[in-house]
Amino acid sequence: MLNYVIADASVFIIFDRLNQLRLLKDIYQKVYTTPEIAIEFNKSLPDWVFM
């Protein structure tokens, strides 16, 4: 079973505020987002987030 997620800025913001951004990687095989979401997040995304 494939386990992928497409995340928006609110997901990154909330997990970052909780210091739990790594949970996304632990739960999902791959995490995808868009360049626009990365700009809205306004921080560097981990190298395991694909655009």
mmCIF file of the N, C-alpha and C atoms, coordinates in Angstrom:
data_MODEL
# 
_entry.id   MODEL 
# 
loop_
_atom_site.group_PDB 
_atom_site.id 
_atom_site.type_symbol 
_atom_site.label_atom_id 
_atom_site.label_alt_id 
_atom_site.label_comp_id 
_atom_site.label_asym_id 
_atom_site.label_entity_id 
_atom_site.label_seq_id 
_atom_site.pdbx_PDB_ins_code 
_atom_site.Cartn_x 
_atom_site.Cartn_y 
_atom_site.Cartn_z 
_atom_site.occupancy 
_atom_site.B_iso_or_equiv 
_atom_site.pdbx_formal_charge 
_atom_site.auth_seq_id 
_atom_site.auth_comp_id 
_atom_site.auth_asym_id 
_atom_site.auth_atom_id 
_atom_site.pdbx_PDB_model_num 
ATOM 1   N N  . MET A 1 1  ? 0.835  -1.183 0.000  1.00 0.00 ? 1  MET A N  1 
ATOM 2   C CA . MET A 1 1  ? 0.000  0.000  0.000  1.00 0.00 ? 1  MET A CA 1 
ATOM 3   C C  . MET A 1 1  ? 0.882  1.248  0.000  1.00 0.00 ? 1  MET A C  1 
ATOM 4   N N  . LEU A 1 2  ? 0.590  2.150  -0.914 1.00 0.00 ? 2  LEU A N  1 
ATOM 5   C CA . LEU A 1 2  ? 1.337  3.402  -0.970 1.00 0.00 ? 2  LEU A CA 1 
ATOM 6   C C  . LEU A 1 2  ? 0.802  4.359  0.077  1.00 0.00 ? 2  LEU A C  1 
ATOM 7   N N  . ASN A 1 3  ? 1.676  5.140  0.624  1.00 0.00 ? 3  ASN A N  1 
ATOM 8   C CA . ASN A 1 3  ? 1.308  6.034  1.707  1.00 0.00 ? 3  ASN A CA 1 
ATOM 9   C C  . ASN A 1 3  ? 1.891  7.415  1.429  1.00 0.00 ? 3  ASN A C  1 
ATOM 10  N N  . TYR A 1 4  ? 1.157  8.210  0.662  1.00 0.00 ? 4  TYR A N  1 
ATOM 11  C CA . TYR A 1 4  ? 1.603  9.545  0.280  1.00 0.00 ? 4  TYR A CA 1 
ATOM 12  C C  . TYR A 1 4  ? 0.637  10.596 0.801  1.00 0.00 ? 4  TYR A C  1 
ATOM 13  N N  . VAL A 1 5  ? 1.129  11.832 0.951  1.00 0.00 ? 5  VAL A N  1 
ATOM 14  C CA . VAL A 1 5  ? 0.272  12.943 1.347  1.00 0.00 ? 5  VAL A CA 1 
ATOM 15  C C  . VAL A 1 5  ? 0.714  14.190 0.601  1.00 0.00 ? 5  VAL A C  1 
ATOM 16  N N  . ILE A 1 6  ? -0.262 15.016 0.260  1.00 0.00 ? 6  ILE A N  1 
ATOM 17  C CA . ILE A 1 6  ? 0.015  16.335 -0.292 1.00 0.00 ? 6  ILE A CA 1 
ATOM 18  C C  . ILE A 1 6  ? -0.349 17.320 0.806  1.00 0.00 ? 6  ILE A C  1 
ATOM 19  N N  . ALA A 1 7  ? 0.643  18.055 1.283  1.00 0.00 ? 7  ALA A N  1 
ATOM 20  C CA . ALA A 1 7  ? 0.442  18.927 2.445  1.00 0.00 ? 7  ALA A CA 1 
ATOM 21  C C  . ALA A 1 7  ? 0.348  20.387 2.027  1.00 0.00 ? 7  ALA A C  1 
ATOM 22  N N  . ASP A 1 8  ? -0.522 21.120 2.720  1.00 0.00 ? 8  ASP A N  1 
ATOM 23  C CA . ASP A 1 8  ? -0.599 22.553 2.489  1.00 0.00 ? 8  ASP A CA 1 
ATOM 24  C C  . ASP A 1 8  ? 0.135  23.287 3.613  1.00 0.00 ? 8  ASP A C  1 
ATOM 25  N N  . ALA A 1 9  ? 0.156  24.601 3.527  1.00 0.00 ? 9  ALA A N  1 
ATOM 26  C CA . ALA A 1 9  ? 0.938  25.395 4.479  1.00 0.00 ? 9  ALA A CA 1 
ATOM 27  C C  . ALA A 1 9  ? 0.483  25.198 5.917  1.00 0.00 ? 9  ALA A C  1 
ATOM 28  N N  . SER A 1 10 ? -0.823 25.073 6.135  1.00 0.00 ? 10 SER A N  1 
ATOM 29  C CA . SER A 1 10 ? -1.305 24.939 7.516  1.00 0.00 ? 10 SER A CA 1 
ATOM 30  C C  . SER A 1 10 ? -0.759 23.679 8.187  1.00 0.00 ? 10 SER A C  1 
ATOM 31  N N  . VAL A 1 11 ? -0.604 22.606 7.430  1.00 0.00 ? 11 VAL A N  1 
ATOM 32  C CA . VAL A 1 11 ? -0.027 21.375 7.987  1.00 0.00 ? 11 VAL A CA 1 
ATOM 33  C C  . VAL A 1 11 ? 1.406  21.641 8.451  1.00 0.00 ? 11 VAL A C  1 
ATOM 34  N N  . PHE A 1 12 ? 2.201  22.250 7.597  1.00 0.00 ? 12 PHE A N  1 
ATOM 35  C CA . PHE A 1 12 ? 3.590  22.543 7.955  1.00 0.00 ? 12 PHE A CA 1 
ATOM 36  C C  . PHE A 1 12 ? 3.673  23.520 9.127  1.00 0.00 ? 12 PHE A C  1 
ATOM 37  N N  . ILE A 1 13 ? 2.832  24.540 9.121  1.00 0.00 ? 13 ILE A N  1 
ATOM 38  C CA . ILE A 1 13 ? 2.858  25.549 10.187 1.00 0.00 ? 13 ILE A CA 1 
ATOM 39  C C  . ILE A 1 13 ? 2.511  24.928 11.539 1.00 0.00 ? 13 ILE A C  1 
ATOM 40  N N  . ILE A 1 14 ? 1.445  24.148 11.584 1.00 0.00 ? 14 ILE A N  1 
ATOM 41  C CA . ILE A 1 14 ? 1.008  23.551 12.848 1.00 0.00 ? 14 ILE A CA 1 
ATOM 42  C C  . ILE A 1 14 ? 2.043  22.562 13.384 1.00 0.00 ? 14 ILE A C  1 
ATOM 43  N N  . PHE A 1 15 ? 2.505  21.657 12.523 1.00 0.00 ? 15 PHE A N  1 
ATOM 44  C CA . PHE A 1 15 ? 3.498  20.683 12.987 1.00 0.00 ? 15 PHE A CA 1 
ATOM 45  C C  . PHE A 1 15 ? 4.797  21.380 13.398 1.00 0.00 ? 15 PHE A C  1 
ATOM 46  N N  . ASP A 1 16 ? 5.177  22.434 12.692 1.00 0.00 ? 16 ASP A N  1 
ATOM 47  C CA . ASP A 1 16 ? 6.390  23.179 13.049 1.00 0.00 ? 16 ASP A CA 1 
ATOM 48  C C  . ASP A 1 16 ? 6.235  23.849 14.407 1.00 0.00 ? 16 ASP A C  1 
ATOM 49  N N  . ARG A 1 17 ? 5.098  24.449 14.670 1.00 0.00 ? 17 ARG A N  1 
ATOM 50  C CA . ARG A 1 17 ? 4.862  25.101 15.969 1.00 0.00 ? 17 ARG A CA 1 
ATOM 51  C C  . ARG A 1 17 ? 4.888  24.107 17.117 1.00 0.00 ? 17 ARG A C  1 
ATOM 52  N N  . LEU A 1 18 ? 4.498  22.873 16.827 1.00 0.00 ? 18 LEU A N  1 
ATOM 53  C CA . LEU A 1 18 ? 4.528  21.824 17.846 1.00 0.00 ? 18 LEU A CA 1 
ATOM 54  C C  . LEU A 1 18 ? 5.887  21.115 17.911 1.00 0.00 ? 18 LEU A C  1 
ATOM 55  N N  . ASN A 1 19 ? 6.837  21.566 17.093 1.00 0.00 ? 19 ASN A N  1 
ATOM 56  C CA . ASN A 1 19 ? 8.150  20.924 16.973 1.00 0.00 ? 19 ASN A CA 1 
ATOM 57  C C  . ASN A 1 19 ? 8.006  19.446 16.614 1.00 0.00 ? 19 ASN A C  1 
ATOM 58  N N  . GLN A 1 20 ? 7.048  19.152 15.754 1.00 0.00 ? 20 GLN A N  1 
ATOM 59  C CA . GLN A 1 20 ? 6.767  17.776 15.369 1.00 0.00 ? 20 GLN A CA 1 
ATOM 60  C C  . GLN A 1 20 ? 6.724  17.601 13.856 1.00 0.00 ? 20 GLN A C  1 
ATOM 61  N N  . LEU A 1 21 ? 7.396  18.448 13.120 1.00 0.00 ? 21 LEU A N  1 
ATOM 62  C CA . LEU A 1 21 ? 7.393  18.360 11.659 1.00 0.00 ? 21 LEU A CA 1 
ATOM 63  C C  . LEU A 1 21 ? 7.851  16.978 11.201 1.00 0.00 ? 21 LEU A C  1 
ATOM 64  N N  . ARG A 1 22 ? 8.733  16.381 11.938 1.00 0.00 ? 22 ARG A N  1 
ATOM 65  C CA . ARG A 1 22 ? 9.267  15.059 11.603 1.00 0.00 ? 22 ARG A CA 1 
ATOM 66  C C  . ARG A 1 22 ? 8.177  13.973 11.585 1.00 0.00 ? 22 ARG A C  1 
ATOM 67  N N  . LEU A 1 23 ? 7.076  14.193 12.292 1.00 0.00 ? 23 LEU A N  1 
ATOM 68  C CA . LEU A 1 23 ? 5.989  13.211 12.301 1.00 0.00 ? 23 LEU A CA 1 
ATOM 69  C C  . LEU A 1 23 ? 5.453  12.942 10.903 1.00 0.00 ? 23 LEU A C  1 
ATOM 70  N N  . LEU A 1 24 ? 5.450  13.959 10.054 1.00 0.00 ? 24 LEU A N  1 
ATOM 71  C CA . LEU A 1 24 ? 4.984  13.748 8.678  1.00 0.00 ? 24 LEU A CA 1 
ATOM 72  C C  . LEU A 1 24 ? 5.823  12.685 7.986  1.00 0.00 ? 24 LEU A C  1 
ATOM 73  N N  . LYS A 1 25 ? 7.122  12.762 8.162  1.00 0.00 ? 25 LYS A N  1 
ATOM 74  C CA . LYS A 1 25 ? 8.011  11.773 7.555  1.00 0.00 ? 25 LYS A CA 1 
ATOM 75  C C  . LYS A 1 25 ? 7.826  10.399 8.200  1.00 0.00 ? 25 LYS A C  1 
ATOM 76  N N  . ASP A 1 26 ? 7.587  10.384 9.487  1.00 0.00 ? 26 ASP A N  1 
ATOM 77  C CA . ASP A 1 26 ? 7.398  9.111  10.186 1.00 0.00 ? 26 ASP A CA 1 
ATOM 78  C C  . ASP A 1 26 ? 6.102  8.413  9.770  1.00 0.00 ? 26 ASP A C  1 
ATOM 79  N N  . ILE A 1 27 ? 5.070  9.194  9.450  1.00 0.00 ? 27 ILE A N  1 
ATOM 80  C CA . ILE A 1 27 ? 3.765  8.634  9.115  1.00 0.00 ? 27 ILE A CA 1 
ATOM 81  C C  . ILE A 1 27 ? 3.651  8.286  7.638  1.00 0.00 ? 27 ILE A C  1 
ATOM 82  N N  . TYR A 1 28 ? 4.181  9.139  6.773  1.00 0.00 ? 28 TYR A N  1 
ATOM 83  C CA . TYR A 1 28 ? 4.008  8.975  5.335  1.00 0.00 ? 28 TYR A CA 1 
ATOM 84  C C  . TYR A 1 28 ? 5.322  8.613  4.654  1.00 0.00 ? 28 TYR A C  1 
ATOM 85  N N  . GLN A 1 29 ? 5.218  7.788  3.617  1.00 0.00 ? 29 GLN A N  1 
ATOM 86  C CA . GLN A 1 29 ? 6.408  7.430  2.843  1.00 0.00 ? 29 GLN A CA 1 
ATOM 87  C C  . GLN A 1 29 ? 6.954  8.645  2.098  1.00 0.00 ? 29 GLN A C  1 
ATOM 88  N N  . LYS A 1 30 ? 6.045  9.428  1.528  1.00 0.00 ? 30 LYS A N  1 
ATOM 89  C CA . LYS A 1 30 ? 6.438  10.621 0.786  1.00 0.00 ? 30 LYS A CA 1 
ATOM 90  C C  . LYS A 1 30 ? 5.500  11.760 1.127  1.00 0.00 ? 30 LYS A C  1 
ATOM 91  N N  . VAL A 1 31 ? 6.066  12.956 1.248  1.00 0.00 ? 31 VAL A N  1 
ATOM 92  C CA . VAL A 1 31 ? 5.294  14.165 1.519  1.00 0.00 ? 31 VAL A CA 1 
ATOM 93  C C  . VAL A 1 31 ? 5.538  15.117 0.350  1.00 0.00 ? 31 VAL A C  1 
ATOM 94  N N  . TYR A 1 32 ? 4.453  15.552 -0.267 1.00 0.00 ? 32 TYR A N  1 
ATOM 95  C CA . TYR A 1 32 ? 4.529  16.455 -1.411 1.00 0.00 ? 32 TYR A CA 1 
ATOM 96  C C  . TYR A 1 32 ? 3.907  17.793 -1.064 1.00 0.00 ? 32 TYR A C  1 
ATOM 97  N N  . THR A 1 33 ? 4.396  18.845 -1.718 1.00 0.00 ? 33 THR A N  1 
ATOM 98  C CA . THR A 1 33 ? 3.805  20.170 -1.614 1.00 0.00 ? 33 THR A CA 1 
ATOM 99  C C  . THR A 1 33 ? 4.131  20.929 -2.894 1.00 0.00 ? 33 THR A C  1 
ATOM 100 N N  . THR A 1 34 ? 3.740  22.176 -2.945 1.00 0.00 ? 34 THR A N  1 
ATOM 101 C CA . THR A 1 34 ? 4.008  23.013 -4.110 1.00 0.00 ? 34 THR A CA 1 
ATOM 102 C C  . THR A 1 34 ? 4.963  24.144 -3.715 1.00 0.00 ? 34 THR A C  1 
ATOM 103 N N  . PRO A 1 35 ? 5.613  24.762 -4.695 1.00 0.00 ? 35 PRO A N  1 
ATOM 104 C CA . PRO A 1 35 ? 6.479  25.908 -4.379 1.00 0.00 ? 35 PRO A CA 1 
ATOM 105 C C  . PRO A 1 35 ? 5.713  27.051 -3.709 1.00 0.00 ? 35 PRO A C  1 
ATOM 106 N N  . GLU A 1 36 ? 4.462  27.237 -4.082 1.00 0.00 ? 36 GLU A N  1 
ATOM 107 C CA . GLU A 1 36 ? 3.645  28.289 -3.485 1.00 0.00 ? 36 GLU A CA 1 
ATOM 108 C C  . GLU A 1 36 ? 3.417  28.038 -1.995 1.00 0.00 ? 36 GLU A C  1 
ATOM 109 N N  . ILE A 1 37 ? 3.207  26.789 -1.644 1.00 0.00 ? 37 ILE A N  1 
ATOM 110 C CA . ILE A 1 37 ? 3.017  26.426 -0.234 1.00 0.00 ? 37 ILE A CA 1 
ATOM 111 C C  . ILE A 1 37 ? 4.313  26.637 0.534  1.00 0.00 ? 37 ILE A C  1 
ATOM 112 N N  . ALA A 1 38 ? 5.438  26.294 -0.071 1.00 0.00 ? 38 ALA A N  1 
ATOM 113 C CA . ALA A 1 38 ? 6.739  26.503 0.571  1.00 0.00 ? 38 ALA A CA 1 
ATOM 114 C C  . ALA A 1 38 ? 6.966  27.980 0.861  1.00 0.00 ? 38 ALA A C  1 
ATOM 115 N N  . ILE A 1 39 ? 6.570  28.836 -0.066 1.00 0.00 ? 39 ILE A N  1 
ATOM 116 C CA . ILE A 1 39 ? 6.703  30.286 0.141  1.00 0.00 ? 39 ILE A CA 1 
ATOM 117 C C  . ILE A 1 39 ? 5.791  30.738 1.286  1.00 0.00 ? 39 ILE A C  1 
ATOM 118 N N  . GLU A 1 40 ? 4.569  30.228 1.308  1.00 0.00 ? 40 GLU A N  1 
ATOM 119 C CA . GLU A 1 40 ? 3.624  30.586 2.374  1.00 0.00 ? 40 GLU A CA 1 
ATOM 120 C C  . GLU A 1 40 ? 4.117  30.109 3.739  1.00 0.00 ? 40 GLU A C  1 
ATOM 121 N N  . PHE A 1 41 ? 4.742  28.943 3.788  1.00 0.00 ? 41 PHE A N  1 
ATOM 122 C CA . PHE A 1 41 ? 5.303  28.418 5.039  1.00 0.00 ? 41 PHE A CA 1 
ATOM 123 C C  . PHE A 1 41 ? 6.405  29.339 5.549  1.00 0.00 ? 41 PHE A C  1 
ATOM 124 N N  . ASN A 1 42 ? 7.156  29.932 4.633  1.00 0.00 ? 42 ASN A N  1 
ATOM 125 C CA . ASN A 1 42 ? 8.156  30.961 4.945  1.00 0.00 ? 42 ASN A CA 1 
ATOM 126 C C  . ASN A 1 42 ? 9.346  30.447 5.747  1.00 0.00 ? 42 ASN A C  1 
ATOM 127 N N  . LYS A 1 43 ? 9.623  29.155 5.661  1.00 0.00 ? 43 LYS A N  1 
ATOM 128 C CA . LYS A 1 43 ? 10.808 28.549 6.261  1.00 0.00 ? 43 LYS A CA 1 
ATOM 129 C C  . LYS A 1 43 ? 11.318 27.507 5.286  1.00 0.00 ? 43 LYS A C  1 
ATOM 130 N N  . SER A 1 44 ? 12.520 27.087 5.480  1.00 0.00 ? 44 SER A N  1 
ATOM 131 C CA . SER A 1 44 ? 13.045 26.003 4.647  1.00 0.00 ? 44 SER A CA 1 
ATOM 132 C C  . SER A 1 44 ? 12.346 24.708 4.986  1.00 0.00 ? 44 SER A C  1 
ATOM 133 N N  . LEU A 1 45 ? 11.933 24.009 3.949  1.00 0.00 ? 45 LEU A N  1 
ATOM 134 C CA . LEU A 1 45 ? 11.325 22.697 4.165  1.00 0.00 ? 45 LEU A CA 1 
ATOM 135 C C  . LEU A 1 45 ? 12.411 21.642 4.218  1.00 0.00 ? 45 LEU A C  1 
ATOM 136 N N  . PRO A 1 46 ? 12.186 20.583 4.959  1.00 0.00 ? 46 PRO A N  1 
ATOM 137 C CA . PRO A 1 46 ? 13.175 19.497 5.018  1.00 0.00 ? 46 PRO A CA 1 
ATOM 138 C C  . PRO A 1 46 ? 13.381 18.883 3.628  1.00 0.00 ? 46 PRO A C  1 
ATOM 139 N N  . ASP A 1 47 ? 14.517 18.274 3.429  1.00 0.00 ? 47 ASP A N  1 
ATOM 140 C CA . ASP A 1 47 ? 14.832 17.691 2.128  1.00 0.00 ? 47 ASP A CA 1 
ATOM 141 C C  . ASP A 1 47 ? 13.958 16.488 1.785  1.00 0.00 ? 47 ASP A C  1 
ATOM 142 N N  . TRP A 1 48 ? 13.208 15.957 2.715  1.00 0.00 ? 48 TRP A N  1 
ATOM 143 C CA . TRP A 1 48 ? 12.315 14.834 2.446  1.00 0.00 ? 48 TRP A CA 1 
ATOM 144 C C  . TRP A 1 48 ? 10.938 15.280 1.947  1.00 0.00 ? 48 TRP A C  1 
ATOM 145 N N  . VAL A 1 49 ? 10.703 16.578 1.833  1.00 0.00 ? 49 VAL A N  1 
ATOM 146 C CA . VAL A 1 49 ? 9.462  17.101 1.254  1.00 0.00 ? 49 VAL A CA 1 
ATOM 147 C C  . VAL A 1 49 ? 9.725  17.337 -0.234 1.00 0.00 ? 49 VAL A C  1 
ATOM 148 N N  . PHE A 1 50 ? 8.894  16.735 -1.074 1.00 0.00 ? 50 PHE A N  1 
ATOM 149 C CA . PHE A 1 50 ? 9.058  16.819 -2.525 1.00 0.00 ? 50 PHE A CA 1 
ATOM 150 C C  . PHE A 1 50 ? 8.152  17.874 -3.124 1.00 0.00 ? 50 PHE A C  1 
ATOM 151 N N  . MET A 1 51 ? 8.686  18.587 -4.118 1.00 0.00 ? 51 MET A N  1 
ATOM 152 C CA . MET A 1 51 ? 7.894  19.585 -4.841 1.00 0.00 ? 51 MET A CA 1 
ATOM 153 C C  . MET A 1 51 ? 7.804  19.195 -6.294 1.00 0.00 ? 51 MET A C  1 
# 
